[in-house]
Structures are given as C-alpha cells and as structure tokens.
Amino acid sequence: MMMNMRLKNEDEWDRDLLLDPAWEKQQRKTFTAWCNSHLRKAGTQIENIEDDFRNGLKLMLLLEVISGERLPKPDKGKMRFHKIANVNKALDFICSKGVKLVSIGAEEIVDGNTKMTLGMIWTIILRFAIQDISVEETSAKEGLLLWCQRKTAPYRNVNVQNFHISWKDGLALCALIHRHRPDLIDYSKLKKDDPIGNLNTAFEVAEKYLDIPKMLDAEDIVNTPKPDEKAIMTYVSCFYHAFAGAEQAETAANRICKVLAVNQENEKLMEEYEKLASELLEWIRKTIPWLENRTAEHHMRAMQQKLEDFRDYRRIHKPPRVQEKCQLEINFNTLQTKLRLSNRPAFMPSEGKMVSDIANAWKGLEQVEKGYEEWLLTEIRRLERLDHLAEKFKQKCSLHQSWTSGKEELLSMKDYESASLMEIRALMRKHEAFESDLAAHQDRVEQIAAIAQELNELDYHDASSVNTRCQGICDQWDNLGTLTQKRRDSLERVEKLWETIDQLYLEFAKRAAPFNNWMDGAMEDLQDMFIVHSTEEIHSLITAHDQFKATLPEADKERMATMGIQSEIVKIAQTYGIKLSGVNPYTNLSPQDITNKWETVKHLVPLRDQMLQEEVARQQANERLRRQFAAQANIIGPWIQTKMEEIGHVSVDIAGSLEEQMNSLKQYEQNIINYKCNIDKLEGDHQLSQESLIFDNKHTNYTMEHIRVGWEQLLTTIARTINEVENQILTRDAKGISQEQLNEFRASFNHFDRKRNGMMDPDDFRACLISMGYDLGEVEFARIMTLVDSNNTGVVTFQAFIDFMTRETAETDTADQVMASFKILASDKSYITVDELRRELPPEQAEYCISRMTRYIGADGPAGALDYISFSSALYGESDL
C-alpha cells in the first residue's frame, strides 16, 4: 500500500542546513553503514556518502537492491548531464513510491551537497525501512517506538520514550537483543554507569550474530547531549527487521503448540477413558462368574456366609464401581465436547468399550446379581425346610424304632405251644391288641416315608443316610406285618381249644391301647417342631392347639373309664377271692403307664402354650420390622421419583449465569447426598429383615432393590446434569460465547419446550430457529436436524441445541490455519525438517510432531523432510495420523 509522505518544507531544510556537527557525523556514519548493508548484496559499497552517489549509478543500484525492482537503464557517460540524468532516474523512482521530495534536486546530489545527500538517504530509509513499521494503526515512528517500549518494558533501568537520549546508556539496545536472543547477552551483568561498554557490547553482538553492521560510535552517542534521532531510528529499525521474522515464527509456533496441546490433552483423556473402561469391564467380567455360581451348600451356616458375602459386595465393593461407571460417562461426554469444540473428530473407543457396551455389561451384571440374590434366598429357605424335615425325620424314626424294638423277637416266640388254656386265650387277645397297636402306627411309618421322599425331592445333602434308614424301617415294618400274620395264624389254629377269656382284661387292653396310642400321638404333636413366616400361620397353630386342649376333658373321661375297668377287675377279684398275678395277660400297659403318660401330656400342654406364645412374639416383631421398613420405603421411593422428575427440568429452568446454575446444581447434589443417611438406615432395616428370614412385605410395593436402583439412577442423573452445565461453561469459554448469548439460547429453548420435559420436537425446533432469524428451507432444515439429532430420536435436547447455536456463533481454529503456521516455520517451503521443528517448538511438542508426521515425498525435499500438510489435516480428522 502506497503512502504519500511530505518529508520537509523549504524552511525545514533551511534549518537542517544548521545541522549540529555531532548529528551530521552520526548521520553520515549511520547512513553509510545502512547503505553498505544493502549494497554488499550487489558486491559493492561506498566510502564517502556525498561523493559515491554523485554519478547516480550506486544510488540506482541501492534502490534496486532494497526495492527488489528494476530501474531504467542508467546512462554510461561521465559528463555532468549523464550524472544528473541518472540521479533524476533514482529520484523519479522514489517519487513513484508516493514520496514527495521537497528541495532535493539532482544537481545538489551531483554537486556533492552533504545536507541534501543525507536528506535524500533519510528519505529512502524512511520509505523502505521504517514506513511499514506500524503497531496498532500508529504512524511508522510511533509504531517503532511502541514496539521498542513493549519489548524492553520488563527490563530494569530501561525507559524508552524517544529515539535520542533514551538510548544513550546502551541498556535499551542490549534489552532488545536479550529479549529475542537471551543467549547472546547476560543482561544481569550490565551496569547503567558503563554506557560505552553497553553500547559496544550491543554493536559487536548485533554485527557478529544478527548481521546488523555497526552504524554508530559509542563515544559520539555518549558525548552528544542529544544523539541524532534519524541515526538512532535507522539503527533500531534494523533490529525490528532482524527480529520481525523471529516474532512471526514465534507466533506461528505458539499457534501450533496450542493446537498440539489440544490434541495431547484429548489423547490423554482418551487413554484415561480406555484404561477406566478396561478396568470396569474387567471387574464386571470377573464378578459375573462369581454371581453365576449356583453351587449350593449343605449347611445353613455356609449359605448364610454366602449371603453375608453378597451383602459386602452390595455395601462395599459395588458402590465405588457405580461411581466409576458414572464418572466414565461424564469423562466421555466431556471429551466429546472438547473434541467438538476444537473441530476434532468424535472419539470412538476401542471395540467393546463404548459407553453402550459398558451399559450393556452393567445391565448384564445387575441381571445376574438379581438372580443370585433370589437364588440365595430360595436356597436358604430350602435349607431351612430341609433342616426342619431332617430333624422331624430323626424324631419320628427314633419314636418308631423305640416302639418296634424287640417286637420281632416277641412275634417269633413259640410260647403258645406250652401255655395253658387261659394263657393261650390271653396270648390271642394280647396279639389282637398288638395288631390294633400295629395298625395305629401305620400312619407314622407313612409319615416317615413321606418326609424321606420330600428330603430327596429337595436334594438333601445326606439323602443317602435318610434313604437307608427309611428303607430299614419299611423293611422292618413289612417283616413285622408278616410275623404278625404268622402268629395270628398260629394262635387261630389253637383258638378253638380255648374257651375262657378274661373279658375285663381284654376290655382294658382294648381301651388302653388306643388311648395310649392317642397319648403317644398327643405327646408327639405337643413336641412337634414348627416353622412359620407370618402371624396368620402362628395363630393357625394356636387355634389347632386350642382345639386340642378342648378335647382333653373327653380324653380324661376315656382315661377314667379305662382305669375304671382296672378298678372293677380288682373289685371282682376281691369279691370272689381271685388271686391276681398282677399282670394283664392281654397287654403290657399297666394302669401306672396310663397315669404316667397322662401326667406327661398335661405337663407338655403349658410348655406348648409357651412355645407358641414365644413364636407369636417373634412374628409380631417381624411384622414391626415389615411396617418399619415399609414406612421408610414409602417415603424414600416417592422422594427419589420426585427428585428424578425435578432434575429433568432443572437444566433448562434455572435462571442466571452458568456458574450460578452450577452452584445451584451443586447445592442440589449436596442435598441429595445428605439424604443418603435415610438410604443407609433403610439398608439396615432391610438387613434386619433378612436376618429374621422375612422375605415378603404386604405394606409396601418398594423393595430394597427398587430403592437401590432408583438411588443409583438419581446420583447418575444429577452428575450428568452437572456435567452438561460444565460442558456449557467449557463451550462458552472455548468459543467466546457470552453469558447473555447463552441466556438468550436458554430462554428461546424454554419458550418452545412445550411439554416442559427438556426437549423440543422438530416442529417446535423449526419455530424456535425462525424466531431467532433463520430463513429455513426444507433442505437446510433437514441438514440442521442431522446435526442436532444424529441418532434420529425425533427430539432435540437442550445440550444438542446449545451445541448447535455455539457452532453457529463462535469462531474455531482450522486445519488451514495450522498449515499456514507450519509454512511460516518452514520458511514458505512445502515441507519441514526435524531441525526446524526442534528449533521452533518446545521439546515435547517437537517430538510429538516428529513421531507422527509422515515422510515428505516431493522431489524438492531433502532426505528426512516431513510432510506438515497431511499432519495438519489429520489433526482435524480429515485423514489418519
């Protein structure tokens, strides 16, 4: 862009004719060195600035070098008019660049006018070295001064306010060098009271390392009250041009570092997600076989230990995994938001580690978990029933075997062969009584067989012993039946030989045997074990016991009637002088046996009363546990459901800034966490119920499993809602979206969220966009719907709406910007070298690029050259790294 510059009017040039000799000396040295810094590129130089430009040839050459353009062919003659013509060609070229030359003519230059020559060279310097220096739309001089001030601001003893006395002590020049090349000067060792040393240090370092020739003398600057401004500006402009390229490269390097840092952070998040997902899936993989193991234990204590292990799993081992699963989803959402905000492709986890895969694995875990708990409780009930049946089996077997003891020997006796008539008849009656007794015991044998069968059906661990004992009893019973029939047959064969029978003994025996059997059954029932699970069941047993007690008066009448027979026997014997042997020939039961058993029955009745009342108390305690659990569950269950519904609206209903929303949600989350004590108390009541073997509760529809699942969903939902607001803050800060814009987006969404469920259907979404100024056709709206509803759910969520509006209003970095930055570092080459990367970038990010860039395949690149173009595209997902 051309800039018209009026350098001086005639009065100003007249004042310059009075130029301070010190200033003239400084200008002459500085301008000569500046001209030679360019002329040496053409293989020449000047010695005397007013003499060597007089023929115009080196002047034209200087302009060609600094402009990069060709001037008209110079005149070759040595006459004065040839020289004037050449100088005019140079002056015309200067004017063509928009510079107005005032009071400078070719004749003065040809005549060697020092003031005019210096004025012309200053004009050239101002146009070609200083004019383009502009910072924040200032003039060239102000821009150069502002650049110097910014670069030297951090340095002690430096205060650049002008281009003369601010530079006298040399510290400003040393600060400029140190700011850009700290390796060349140790600024901490410089002293303000050594201006000549400071200036010479700057001159020598600039000439040796920065290719800036020495244009000034330290002594001249120090000994001049006010150094020449043009000389200082000329020299300082050389530093600007020397470092401008480095600053451009620094800017480009910073941009690349920023982009690479985004990728490195995202890759770290991806690795963390993969690690956490792998650990969670591995835990699920190892836990499921344990929950699928349905190996039953033989003893109640072992099964109760399994139940306790399962409770430890629920209370201790699973909750941290629930938190990990929630955190994994939050990390995944945050990562996807960061990738989207930085124009990176969405993260695709390794096969089998998607959030949906983890959710499915978790669902499978909970299904197996539920099945395991049901199996445990069922198995405990089975073992409880088995223990009860096994004990009942042993008791009945013991009673039966006690009764059958010696019966086979008695039935096998041949006592009737040598007995008297009375004895034979007595034996016959005795045998009839035994048959009656045998028939009465048939029920017990059948009960024993039935219990053994149930133990087998319930897979009792010692079923073989039960079967062996049952088979022995059945075989013995069959043998007793056979022996009984044989003895009857034998007695019947001789029965007709006997005519007398003691009817009273027979009647006593017949009445005593069933009554004795009744008492045996009564004692067995009164000592019978029972297992109940409700107050109704125990009241049923109490009713049955009361009914039994109601039969005791009738039984006592039977006892007294039976004992009356014995009394009558004694009375008859006394009346008729009959000597009794003292033994009833027809039964082994004595009146004393009947009396003793009757006393035992009366003693067992109150004991049975006490046992039943104790069970009533236990069942009432269980009922209190049921009601206590139900009272809490019926409060906690609806509370969780209400909180779930509230959270569904909270992300779009809360007013204020995102930080205020975050604080509100954090408080909301804390209130939920504070409610955890109610869940823990309910868990304690649930454990008490299980320990009391309570497996049903008619007072509530909420089970502990329902509460647990609802609580975990509530914690996950509030965490996700907080994460959505965090992502909105991340979106706002990363994209430069203002809080007012986000509030406007939220207000628009709330207005068109007709159902107040945090979602808009497509028609409401279209109306929302139109209300915000979008001119939508069918094709454009279809395109937008693919962005906000990529899964075709038929609704637009609040987060999807915010993401869309953010993309519409925010600026983003692009692959083209990164390519342009690499091009600067590569000095406009289409490739970059390893050395350039290591020189321009921090070590970590340089190695990051080197390890991922592919080899440059162009013919113009040296060995080892790298392709930064494909690398830049890969950063934004346009190709693969």
Buried (B, 14 or more C-beta within 10 A) or exposed (E): EEEEBEBBEEEEBEEBEEBEEBBBBBBBBBBBBBBBBBBEEEEBBBEEBBEBBBBBBBBBBBBBBBBEEEBEEBBEEEEEEBBBBBBBBBBEBBEEBEBEBBBBBBEBBBBBBBBBBBBBBBBBBBBBBBBBBBBEEBEBBBBBBBBBBEBBEEBEEBEBEEBBBBBBBBBBBBBBBBBBBEEBBEBEEBEEEBBBBBBBBBBEBBBEBBEBBBBBBBEBBBEBEEBBBBBBBBBBBBBBEBBEEEEEBBEBBEBBBBBBBBBBEBEEBBEEBBEBBBEBBEBBEEBBEEBEEEEBBEEBEEBBEBBEEBBEBBEEEBBEBBBBBBBBBBBBBBBBBBBBBBBBEEBEBEEEBBBEBBEEBBEEBBEBBEEBBEBBBEBBBBBBBBBBBBEBBEBBBEBBEEBBEEBEEBBEEEEBEEBEEBBBBBBBBBBBBBBBBBEBBEEBBEBBBEBBEBBBEBEBBEBEEBBEBBEEBBEBBEBBBEBBEEBBEBBEEBBEEBEEBBEBBBBBBBBBBBBBBBBBBBBBEBEEEEEBBBBEBBBEBBEEBEEBEEEBEEBEEBBEEBBEBBEEBBEEEEEEEEEEEEEBBBBBBBBEBBEEBBEEBEEBBEEBBEBBEEBBEBBEEBBEBBEBBBBBBBEBBEBBEEBBEEBBBBBBBBEEBBEEBBBBBEEBBEEBEEBEEBBEEBBEBBBBBBEBEBEEBEBBEBBBBBBBBBBBEBBBBBBBBBBBBBBBBBBBEBBEBEBEBBBEBBEBBBEBBEEEEBBBBBEBBBBBBEEEEEEEEEEEBEEBBEEBBEEEEEBBBBBBBBBBBBBEEBEBBEBEBBBEBBBBBBEEBBBBBBEBBBEBBEEEBBBBBBEBBBEBEEEEBEEEBBBBBBBBBBBBBEBEB
